[in-house]
Amino acid sequence: MKNLKQTNRRNFIKKTTLATTGIISTTLPVRSFANVLDNKKLKLALVGCGGRGSGAVVNALSADDQVELVSMADVFQDKLDSSLKAITDHFDGRKKIKVKEKNKFIGFNSYKKAIDEADVVILTTPPGFRPYHFEYAIKQNKHVFMEKPLATDPVGIRKVLDMAKIAKEKKLSVVVGLQRHYEKKYTTLHNMITQGNIGKITSGQVYWNDGGVWVNQRQVGQSELEYQMRNWYYFNWICGDHILEQHIHNIDVANWFIGSYPKSAQGMGGRQTRTGKEYGEIFDHHYVEFNYNSGAVISSQCRHQKGCDSRIDEVFQGTKGSVELGKGVITDLRGKELYRYPSVLGQEANPYQVEHDEFFKSIRSNDIISDAENGAKSTLSAIMGRMATYSGKTVTWDEVLNSDHQIMPESVDWDTTPPSLPDENGFYSIPKPGVTKFST
Amino acid sequence: MFAQEENYQLKLPGTNHSLDMVFIKGGVFTMGSPSHEKGHQQDESPQKVIEVESFWMASTELTWNLYQHFIDRDIDNINLEKKDEELMSLDIDAISGATTPYVDMSFGMGTEDFPAIGMTQKAAVQFTKWLSAMTGNFYRLPTEAEWEYACRAGTQTAYSHGDSPLDLDQYAWFKDNSQGKYQKVGQLKPNSWGLYDMHGNVAEWTLDQYEPGVYKKLNRIRWNRPSKTYPKSVRGGSWMDDGIHLRAAARMGSNPEWKKRDPQLPKSEWWHTDAPFVGFRIIKPHKTPKKKQQEIFWTTK
């Protein structure tokens, strides 16, 4: 708990009265006072020093002058070192980047120590770890920016949902890296669709089809756990498959525009072209129908296959017209264009920066952002889709929300045996529709 | 074939894709523009007389059809017909490859016969090295001087068809006629040397560092070899530009903002998330440089 000077308290009351009507400031929990000091230096921790985490630190430091990176955590020393170098190089002297040696933490439990040092934390490890890191950060009263997805299994999701509630009660700001929510084209079109410009959404198609992502080959001398951690995209306990890791963006947009979460999912998927052992256990394509209470059906497809058409997009049809988010176009039932978002390719605001601008503004003004619940439910939607394509069965929201299905171990250290292990030839067991069970 | 100073067709082995290579006879031309040219910018002067050696230039901008094979690296292992002994030792596995981008780099504008865009200059240069290894012939990007020489096709006017922007839509895709996106290559009229879309459609990478005052030094150097990543020189203007930026003499420098929305750090060496207007075309010099020289053309900062 930080001390509060009288002048700052007055300032706080003035600010919150302006920012949040209807809340009597004196009834706020005392803890929230600590967050509204106008010029208070905010200490930042990075947990998960990959490319996205390093990029998020740059966004955070660019969002607010009074933010200082104080601590970093990663499982691997080389990741932490290269991250710090990339951040330092990026600012090239324009900002002093100095993380004390004693605040560089290595190992599976390093996140706790890094979080302890900070006011604000960035959680950007692979998603399997997120629920545990988020839980600790909220228990320690930290504001959180975290990347999607928020878990890889339903048990993790329930943890995130519990903590999301507590974060709200504690007045902690939580921003999730579903950055379309911070992109002007999307927010503009969302407003128009909410106002009924295409009537009621009855169907839609969402896509993440492209050639796939990086792969890191097994190195001599690596333990199985280290190999999986370094090649994490292809292992479900850490990654959750690409329907979750990337396609969540598009599924989330469907939920957002429809205004609810799917009640059930059924679909198909498999692994046809990306079959090498270095691709672990995930599918290279999924196709899912998400059914909503309103009767709306969303067709969701994601594909990681080279040489095929690429498309990353969301399209919705309503009772009065349709909207294509990629193009930013609304058309009526005759196909006549009614609206085109005036974007100039290459000149839009950077949503990865906007989400941090809003995040730090919310911390400063105590007008908190609470993205975690939606982030968790959109993550759960994608997990539901994965369970549907793996099992070949219809999976309902209630089943998946209440499922004890757990692929992420409660805690991980270097003695942990990974949940998926290779056979004698180095291949992993691949889910088989009709055979693989989704335990509820 | 290459001694004959004739056009030829480059076939990408293992695919049905080809590129028409137009022979451009070397010569002397005046680079830059006079101050009275409408739209003239300071960086286009002083005008300088420059000598250019003969080369072949692709008649069109490079399309996704070909570039995708460089991203996917799916045809590297087919049997290659090596023609040039200088290149026998070029190991295709040692040529670094572009990473798969995290977003659809065509931005939904189409891929079949559309120009590839958004690659960094390093990526474009590595493509030429990869193509050289694939075909056994030496390819590279044009220098600014070579590019402008080919664009002008013997003219001294603002555009190769004349000074009037009114005729531009017969030759070029630009802001007024592009409908907010790039267009398939080679659909409009070529210049008198048979090169399509030199003006407009996508702006094209050259080998040079962009330096506004470089023409003052041009007698001594014909290639302003880069010493740093930014800015590099891009020519021809694009589907996003006003006609005036498509002039043969118009120059533009790349900048870090072209990676603004790349969420990773370090940002990708291979992709410009915010430059959907930049592509390239390849050339093959008439005289193949020595092995050591070749590497210089393929090395980027």
Interface residues (C-beta under 8 A of the other chain):
Chain A: G51 R52 S54 G55 A56 V57 V58 S83 A86 I87 D89 H90 Q179 D210 G211 G212 V213 W214 Q246 K306 G307 D309 S310 R311 I312 D313 G326 K327 V344 L345 G346 Q347 E348 N350 P351 Y352
Chain B: Q68 I71 D72 D74 T99 T100 P101 Y102 V103 D104 S106 F107 G108 T111 G180 M240 W258 K260 R261 D262 P263 Q264 L265 P266 K267 D274 A275 P276 F277
